[in-house]
Amino acid sequence: RTLEAEGVTTDNGYLSLENIFGFALRYKATATTTDQTVNTWQPDKMKSVAILAAFVVTLATVHGHDHTIEWTITGEAFEECIAPGETLEFIWAGGHNVEEVSAAGYADCSGITNTEPVAGNYKFIARNAGTFYFVCGVGGHCKGGNQKAKITVDPSC
């Protein structure tokens, strides 16, 4: 039989399929005396596949996804749900800061220890499950502009 398709080649009775990672999976069909076909896969670079798979799993587990908040006065509080191990970055051009506060401090914009603007950005790494509260401590940004964020860290996010 003849098979023609992009990325499909034959070599000494093997059918090679080039995949997106740039290596070939080789397929050989062998007829027996009972006309049954025995199919065997012979990967050319099985170690590469195993290493790539381990790398992808590690990346997904350790680094997860990165999240960002454009830390500006919008009049609306920010809410994010992220998984443990993920990172949330507050990004701003100037005139703000990020202060972690308690739930009560989030509700009434209290517990702020720094009222000066700082150069951005601020990264929060979610190490443990829970709810975390952040506000901008500059001027009336929290009370007047509702510039605050409630971050839920949970494996289901």
N, CA, C and O of each residue as an XYZ file, in Angstrom:
628
protein
N       0.835     -1.191      0.000
C       0.000      0.000      0.000
C       0.873      1.245      0.000
O       1.996      1.244      0.505
N       0.328      2.300     -0.577
C       1.037      3.573     -0.606
C       0.274      4.564      0.264
O      -0.947      4.682      0.161
N       1.002      5.274      1.120
C       0.391      6.277      1.986
C       1.105      7.589      1.758
O       2.323      7.677      1.917
N       0.354      8.605      1.387
C       0.948      9.920      1.183
C       0.224     10.923      2.062
O      -0.994     11.074      1.968
N       0.966     11.604      2.910
C       0.421     12.662      3.754
C       1.585     13.493      4.259
O       2.720     13.021      4.314
N       1.301     14.719      4.621
C       2.349     15.592      5.135
C       2.867     15.052      6.455
O       2.081     14.736      7.348
N       4.187     14.943      6.588
C       4.807     14.468      7.820
C       4.846     12.958      7.938
O       5.280     12.444      8.969
N       4.401     12.213      6.903
C       4.396     10.753      6.940
C       5.401     10.249      5.916
O       5.334     10.611      4.741
N       6.332      9.413      6.362
C       7.323      8.839      5.463
C       7.453      7.356      5.751
O       7.039      6.881      6.809
N       8.033      6.622      4.803
C       8.300      5.203      5.034
C       9.792      4.963      4.886
O      10.466      5.617      4.090
N      10.295      4.017      5.664
C      11.718      3.705      5.638
C      11.889      2.249      6.046
O      11.622      1.901      7.196
N      12.324      1.399      5.137
C      12.569     -0.017      5.420
C      11.383     -0.697      6.097
O      11.560     -1.456      7.050
N      10.192     -0.430      5.611
C       9.019     -1.083      6.169
C       8.436     -0.401      7.388
O       7.430     -0.864      7.925
N       9.050      0.705      7.847
C       8.541      1.448      8.987
C       7.778      2.662      8.486
O       8.170      3.279      7.496
N       6.707      3.004      9.153
C       5.955      4.206      8.869
C       6.332      5.211      9.940
O       6.139      4.944     11.126
N       6.867      6.366      9.548
C       7.291      7.378     10.511
C       6.325      8.548     10.468
O       6.011      9.061      9.394
N       5.857      8.967     11.622
C       4.963     10.106     11.740
C       5.699     11.211     12.482
O       6.022     11.056     13.660
N       5.966     12.314     11.814
C       6.612     13.452     12.469
C       5.552     14.186     13.275
O       4.492     14.524     12.748
N       5.827     14.432     14.533
C       4.846     15.157     15.324
C       5.339     16.570     15.622
O       6.399     16.976     15.145
N       4.578     17.309     16.403
C       4.875     18.720     16.633
C       6.157     18.955     17.415
O       6.673     20.072     17.414
N       6.690     17.931     18.087
C       7.911     18.115     18.852
C       9.156     17.861     18.011
O      10.275     18.003     18.503
N       8.972     17.489     16.751
C      10.105     17.347     15.849
C      10.766     15.984     15.855
O      11.847     15.848     15.282
N      10.186     14.972     16.464
C      10.766     13.650     16.371
C       9.717     12.692     15.828
O       8.522     12.989     15.823
N      10.179     11.559     15.380
C       9.285     10.626     14.685
C       8.884      9.471     15.583
O       9.683      8.985     16.384
N       7.645      9.039     15.446
C       7.202      7.781     16.018
C       7.171      6.803     14.856
O       6.534      7.069     13.837
N       7.852      5.678     14.999
C       7.942      4.719     13.899
C       7.002      3.571     14.160
O       6.962      3.029     15.264
N       6.253      3.200     13.159
C       5.239      2.167     13.259
C       5.562      1.074     12.260
O       5.807      1.357     11.087
N       5.565     -0.195     12.720
C       5.864     -1.312     11.826
C       4.742     -2.329     11.942
O       4.395     -2.766     13.039
N       4.189     -2.697     10.819
C       3.171     -3.740     10.778
C       3.803     -4.975     10.169
O       4.418     -4.903      9.105
N       3.655     -6.103     10.835
C       4.242     -7.348     10.361
C       3.145     -8.384     10.180
O       2.389     -8.661     11.112
N       3.055     -8.952      8.997
C       2.038     -9.981      8.743
C       2.564    -11.316      9.235
O       3.748    -11.613      9.073
N       1.697    -12.127      9.836
C       2.060    -13.470     10.277
C       1.447    -14.484      9.318
O       0.762    -14.107      8.367
N       1.687    -15.751      9.562
C       1.162    -16.791      8.668
C      -0.352    -16.900      8.730
O      -0.961    -17.464      7.820
N      -0.987    -16.367      9.797
C      -2.447    -16.425      9.896
C      -3.091    -15.140      9.386
O      -4.283    -14.915      9.593
N      -2.305    -14.301      8.720
C      -2.762    -13.012      8.178
C      -3.249    -12.041      9.249
O      -3.992    -11.107      8.948
N      -2.838    -12.254     10.489
C      -3.117    -11.265     11.525
C      -1.984    -10.256     11.505
O      -0.861    -10.579     11.120
N      -2.272     -9.076     11.907
C      -1.250     -8.033     11.911
C      -0.819     -7.759     13.344
O      -1.655     -7.566     14.227
N       0.468     -7.743     13.566
C       1.033     -7.413     14.863
C       1.593     -6.009     14.739
O       2.454     -5.754     13.897
N       1.117     -5.106     15.562
C       1.535     -3.709     15.485
C       2.467     -3.379     16.643
O       2.164     -3.688     17.795
N       3.581     -2.762     16.342
C       4.516     -2.368     17.387
C       4.968     -0.936     17.149
O       5.345     -0.573     16.034
N       4.930     -0.135     18.189
C       5.441      1.246     18.106
C       6.904      1.229     18.516
O       7.282      0.585     19.494
N       7.711      1.937     17.763
C       9.123      2.032     18.092
C       9.524      3.500     18.077
O       9.862      4.036     17.022
N       9.492      4.153     19.225
C       9.844      5.565     19.243
C      11.339      5.765     18.999
O      12.176      5.078     19.585
N      11.651      6.711     18.131
C      13.046      7.011     17.834
C      13.746      7.675     19.011
O      14.928      7.432     19.256
N      13.021      8.504     19.733
C      13.653      9.258     20.813
C      12.789      9.198     22.070
O      12.297     10.227     22.532
N      12.605      8.014     22.621
C      11.737      7.841     23.775
C      12.222      8.626     24.987
O      11.405      9.118     25.765
N      13.530      8.753     25.163
C      14.052      9.529     26.290
C      13.619     10.978     26.183
O      13.291     11.605     27.190
N      13.614     11.516     24.974
C      13.182     12.900     24.773
C      11.730     13.078     25.168
O      11.362     14.080     25.780
N      10.905     12.103     24.816
C       9.489     12.166     25.165
C       9.329     12.150     26.678
O       8.565     12.945     27.225
N      10.030     11.266     27.356
C       9.929     11.148     28.811
C      10.406     12.422     29.501
O       9.778     12.887     30.452
N      11.497     12.977     29.033
C      12.033     14.208     29.626
C      11.064     15.362     29.395
O      10.794     16.140     30.310
N      10.545     15.474     28.187
C       9.592     16.536     27.873
C       8.344     16.413     28.737
O       7.869     17.416     29.269
N       7.809     15.221     28.886
C       6.618     15.010     29.704
C       6.888     15.384     31.163
O       6.058     16.034     31.798
N       8.035     14.979     31.692
C       8.379     15.310     33.076
C       8.522     16.819     33.253
O       8.104     17.370     34.272
N       9.105     17.479     32.275
C       9.279     18.930     32.328
C       7.936     19.643     32.334
O       7.732     20.569     33.119
N       7.014     19.222     31.463
C       5.702     19.853     31.381
C       4.930     19.669     32.683
O       4.297     20.611     33.161
N       4.972     18.473     33.260
C       4.283     18.216     34.522
C       4.894     19.058     35.634
O       4.168     19.632     36.445
N       6.210     19.137     35.680
C       6.880     19.943     36.697
C       6.518     21.415     36.552
O       6.227     22.083     37.544
N       6.533     21.912     35.349
C       6.180     23.303     35.106
C       4.759     23.590     35.575
O       4.518     24.601     36.235
N       3.835     22.731     35.249
C       2.443     22.939     35.625
C       2.266     22.871     37.138
O       1.469     23.620     37.704
N       3.001     21.981     37.793
C       2.857     21.805     39.231
C       3.545     22.911     40.015
O       2.962     23.482     40.937
N       4.779     23.212     39.651
C       5.562     24.162     40.426
C       5.210     25.604     40.092
O       5.005     26.422     40.988
N       5.141     25.907     38.826
C       4.985     27.300     38.433
C       3.538     27.701     38.191
O       3.193     28.873     38.342
N       2.704     26.774     37.827
C       1.313     27.100     37.600
C       1.160     28.248     36.621
O       1.939     28.391     35.679
N       0.154     29.052     36.857
C      -0.116     30.185     35.993
C       0.262     31.472     36.693
O       0.221     31.560     37.921
N       0.628     32.459     35.914
C       0.877     33.783     36.463
C      -0.360     34.635     36.230
O      -0.968     34.583     35.161
N      -0.722     35.404     37.217
C      -1.881     36.284     37.144
C      -1.398     37.713     37.350
O      -0.388     37.939     38.016
N      -2.109     38.666     36.786
C      -1.751     40.073     36.978
C      -2.991     40.892     37.291
O      -4.099     40.577     36.858
N      -2.774     41.934     38.043
C      -3.790     42.947     38.310
C      -3.173     44.283     37.927
O      -2.098     44.638     38.412
N      -3.847     45.021     37.061
C      -3.422     46.397     36.778
C      -3.909     47.227     37.954
O      -5.094     47.541     38.073
N      -2.965     47.572     38.817
C      -3.257     48.177     40.113
C      -3.525     49.667     39.932
O      -2.647     50.507     40.130
N      -4.760     49.969     39.551
C      -5.184     51.355     39.347
C      -6.505     51.565     40.075
O      -7.151     50.610     40.507
N      -6.894     52.820     40.203
C      -8.173     53.135     40.836
C      -9.276     52.953     39.797
O      -9.341     53.679     38.805
N     -10.138     51.972     40.043
C     -11.245     51.691     39.117
C     -12.605     51.917     39.773
O     -13.625     51.957     39.085
N     -12.625     52.067     41.099
C     -13.883     52.166     41.815
C     -14.444     50.802     42.188
O     -15.400     50.709     42.959
N     -13.853     49.746     41.644
C     -14.276     48.375     41.930
C     -13.114     47.617     42.575
O     -11.967     47.731     42.142
N     -13.423     46.848     43.608
C     -12.392     46.012     44.233
C     -12.053     44.862     43.293
O     -12.904     44.398     42.533
N     -10.817     44.412     43.349
C     -10.362     43.271     42.539
C     -10.581     41.990     43.325
O     -10.428     41.976     44.546
N     -10.935     40.922     42.639
C     -11.025     39.598     43.246
C     -10.381     38.602     42.302
O     -10.655     38.599     41.102
N      -9.521     37.755     42.855
C      -8.841     36.718     42.068
C      -8.871     35.419     42.857
O      -8.863     35.416     44.088
N      -8.904     34.320     42.121
C      -8.792     32.988     42.711
C      -7.601     32.322     42.036
O      -7.586     32.152     40.817
N      -6.608     31.946     42.825
C      -5.407     31.322     42.285
C      -5.076     30.067     43.082
O      -5.474     29.928     44.239
N      -4.357     29.176     42.461
C      -3.979     27.921     43.111
C      -2.663     28.089     43.868
O      -1.862     28.956     43.520
N      -2.430     27.276     44.893
C      -1.142     27.324     45.577
C       0.003     27.133     44.578
O      -0.084     26.301     43.675
N       1.063     27.902     44.748
C       2.208     27.836     43.849
C       2.146     28.846     42.718
O       3.147     29.089     42.044
N       0.987     29.431     42.508
C       0.855     30.429     41.448
C       1.260     31.801     41.961
O       1.345     32.032     43.168
N       1.506     32.703     41.027
C       1.953     34.053     41.352
C       0.948     35.070     40.852
O       0.411     34.943     39.751
N       0.699     36.076     41.668
C      -0.146     37.206     41.275
C       0.720     38.451     41.346
O       1.327     38.734     42.379
N       0.777     39.191     40.254
C       1.595     40.404     40.232
C       0.702     41.629     40.107
O      -0.123     41.729     39.200
N       0.886     42.553     41.032
C       0.219     43.854     40.981
C       1.123     44.766     40.153
O       2.298     44.939     40.478
N       0.579     45.347     39.087
C       1.378     46.167     38.177
C       0.840     47.590     38.170
O      -0.361     47.804     38.005
N       1.736     48.570     38.350
C       1.336     49.975     38.262
C       2.518     50.817     37.812
O       3.674     50.422     37.962
N       2.212     51.973     37.263
C       3.251     52.858     36.733
C       3.805     53.796     37.794
O       4.961     54.208     37.692
N       3.042     54.140     38.784
C       3.513     55.027     39.841
C       2.340     55.524     40.673
O       1.184     55.421     40.264
N       2.656     56.067     41.853
C       1.638     56.668     42.692
C       0.855     55.709     43.569
O      -0.151     56.102     44.159
N       1.293     54.454     43.670
C       0.558     53.468     44.472
C       1.529     52.643     45.320
O       2.748     52.762     45.192
N       0.959     51.808     46.184
C       1.683     50.768     46.889
C       0.726     49.605     47.124
O      -0.457     49.699     46.797
N       1.221     48.531     47.678
C       0.387     47.378     48.019
C       0.655     47.040     49.477
O       1.794     46.787     49.870
N      -0.401     47.038     50.268
C      -0.321     46.716     51.690
C      -1.196     45.501     51.973
O      -2.384     45.504     51.650
N      -0.618     44.464     52.575
C      -1.433     43.324     52.991
C      -2.071     43.658     54.330
O      -1.392     44.106     55.255
N      -3.390     43.438     54.434
C      -4.140     43.767     55.642
C      -5.027     42.585     56.034
O      -5.128     41.596     55.308
N      -5.662     42.710     57.190
C      -6.613     41.689     57.660
C      -7.944     41.856     56.934
O      -8.126     42.800     56.166
N      -8.871     40.934     57.181
C     -10.204     41.039     56.587
C     -10.891     42.329     57.039
O     -11.557     42.991     56.243
N     -10.729     42.687     58.316
C     -11.314     43.930     58.828
C     -10.664     45.145     58.173
O     -11.344     46.114     57.835
N      -9.334     45.086     57.994
C      -8.618     46.174     57.328
C      -9.046     46.338     55.878
O      -9.069     47.448     55.347
N      -9.380     45.233     55.253
C      -9.882     45.269     53.881
C     -11.249     45.941     53.843
O     -11.520     46.758     52.963
N     -12.105     45.597     54.796
C     -13.470     46.133     54.824
C     -13.495     47.639     55.056
O     -14.264     48.356     54.416
N     -12.644     48.124     55.983
C     -12.711     49.558     56.314
C     -11.429     50.333     56.006
O     -11.255     51.461     56.466
N     -10.537     49.726     55.229
C      -9.279     50.376     54.816
C      -8.444     50.815     56.014
O      -7.930     51.933     56.048
N      -8.314     49.928     56.993
C      -7.489     50.202     58.162
C      -6.297     49.238     58.182
O      -6.208     48.322     57.365
N      -5.386     49.466     59.130
C      -4.229     48.585     59.269
C      -3.120     48.893     58.278
O      -2.204     48.090     58.100
N      -3.198     50.039     57.637
C      -2.202     50.442     56.644
C      -0.981     50.997     57.377
O      -1.109     51.878     58.226
N       0.202     50.476     57.043
C       1.431     50.929     57.704
C       2.269     51.842     56.821
O       3.122     52.566     57.335
N       2.055     51.832     55.512
C       2.823     52.690     54.606
C       1.852     53.485     53.736
O       1.049     52.909     53.002
N       1.933     54.797     53.826
C       1.049     55.657     53.036
C       1.778     56.321     51.870
O       1.206     57.148     51.160
N       3.044     55.952     51.680
C       3.844     56.532     50.597
C       3.783     55.673     49.340
O       3.773     54.445     49.426
N       3.741     56.312     48.173
C       3.807     55.525     46.938
C       5.190     54.896     46.785
O       6.188     55.460     47.234
N       5.242     53.755     46.164
C       6.509     53.078     45.895
C       6.543     52.691     44.423
O       5.510     52.611     43.758
N       7.751     52.452     43.930
C       7.896     51.977     42.553
C       7.325     50.568     42.461
O       7.608     49.726     43.313
N       6.526     50.309     41.435
C       5.946     48.976     41.247
C       6.968     48.052     40.654
O       7.995     48.515     40.158
N       6.741     46.839     40.682
C       5.531     46.081     40.884
C       5.650     45.265     42.160
O       6.706     45.240     42.793
N       4.550     44.588     42.542
C       4.540     43.761     43.734
C       4.088     42.357     43.358
O       3.069     42.186     42.689
N       4.846     41.353     43.789
C       4.490     39.961     43.502
C       4.031     39.261     44.774
O       4.684     39.322     45.816
N       2.890     38.597     44.654
C       2.373     37.754     45.729
C       2.465     36.313     45.252
O       1.881     35.953     44.230
N       3.206     35.485     45.998
C       3.326     34.064     45.667
C       2.424     33.300     46.622
O       2.595     33.369     47.839
N       1.475     32.577     46.073
C       0.492     31.841     46.866
C       1.113     30.547     47.380
O       1.128     29.537     46.676
N       1.617     30.581     48.590
C       2.256     29.401     49.166
C       1.262     28.511     49.904
O       1.403     27.288     49.925
N       0.246     29.144     50.515
C      -0.721     28.398     51.325
C      -2.138     28.774     50.933
O      -2.400     29.882     50.465
N      -3.053     27.822     51.136
C      -4.469     28.102     50.883
C      -4.973     29.111     51.910
O      -4.492     29.157     53.042
N      -5.939     29.910     51.503
C      -6.537     30.901     52.393
C      -7.018     32.104     51.606
O      -6.969     32.123     50.376
N      -7.484     33.110     52.337
C      -7.924     34.357     51.721
C      -6.982     35.458     52.182
O      -6.697     35.591     53.372
N      -6.508     36.240     51.233
C      -5.536     37.291     51.509
C      -6.102     38.617     51.013
O      -6.768     38.680     49.979
N      -5.823     39.671     51.771
C      -6.406     40.984     51.486
C      -5.307     42.020     51.282
O      -4.343     42.086     52.044
N      -5.473     42.823     50.242
C      -4.499     43.857     49.910
C      -5.224     45.160     49.612
O      -6.321     45.168     49.053
N      -4.585     46.265     49.999
C      -5.129     47.592     49.711
C      -3.993     48.504     49.258
O      -2.817     48.228     49.495
N      -4.372     49.589     48.606
C      -3.401     50.641     48.326
C      -3.445     51.587     49.515
O      -4.506     52.092     49.881
N      -2.285     51.821     50.113
C      -2.222     52.663     51.307
C      -2.016     54.140     51.013
O      -1.948     54.938     51.947
N      -1.916     54.525     49.771
C      -1.638     55.915     49.398
C      -2.927     56.739     49.447
O      -3.951     56.361     48.877
N      -2.845     57.880     50.149
C      -3.961     58.839     50.189
C      -5.297     58.177     50.451
O      -5.419     57.342     51.347
N      -6.287     58.544     49.679
C      -7.620     57.961     49.818
C      -7.897     56.883     48.778
O      -9.053     56.610     48.457
N      -6.848     56.274     48.254
C      -7.030     55.282     47.185
C      -7.898     54.105     47.624
O      -8.696     53.597     46.836
N      -7.751     53.672     48.861
C      -8.554     52.543     49.343
C      -9.980     53.000     49.656
O     -10.944     52.469     49.104
N     -10.108     53.986     50.545
C     -11.451     54.426     50.954
C     -12.205     55.126     49.832
O     -13.369     54.816     49.579
N     -11.561     56.053     49.170
C     -12.255     56.839     48.140
C     -12.335     56.144     46.787
O     -13.313     56.310     46.058
N     -11.309     55.365     46.447
C     -11.262     54.741     45.128
C     -11.493     53.240     45.132
O     -11.495     52.598     44.082
N     -11.692     52.678     46.337
C     -11.939     51.234     46.473
C     -10.807     50.403     45.854
O     -11.047     49.329     45.303
N      -9.569     50.914     45.951
C      -8.425     50.199     45.379
C      -7.944     49.159     46.379
O      -7.102     49.416     47.239
N      -8.527     47.959     46.220
C      -8.183     46.848     47.089
C      -8.426     45.546     46.345
O      -9.118     45.505     45.328
N      -7.829     44.469     46.889
C      -7.944     43.167     46.233
C      -8.124     42.072     47.275
O      -7.454     42.049     48.307
N      -9.047     41.164     46.974
C      -9.294     39.984     47.808
C      -8.837     38.791     46.971
O      -9.372     38.528     45.894
N      -7.833     38.074     47.488
C      -7.219     36.960     46.756
C      -7.525     35.657     47.495
O      -7.147     35.483     48.653
N      -8.204     34.762     46.817
C      -8.489     33.440     47.371
C      -7.482     32.460     46.794
O      -7.325     32.362     45.577
N      -6.805     31.739     47.671
C      -5.847     30.710     47.259
C      -6.452     29.369     47.609
O      -6.683     29.056     48.777
N      -6.710     28.569     46.561
C      -7.363     27.288     46.762
C      -6.954     26.354     45.618
O      -6.844     26.799     44.475
N      -6.728     25.076     45.904
C      -6.339     24.142     44.828
C      -7.382     24.033     43.712
O      -7.040     23.653     42.592
N      -8.643     24.358     43.996
C      -9.691     24.249     42.977
C      -9.707     25.424     42.004
O     -10.450     25.407     41.023
N      -8.902     26.432     42.266
C      -8.895     27.619     41.380
C      -8.232     27.309     40.046
O      -8.138     28.184     39.185
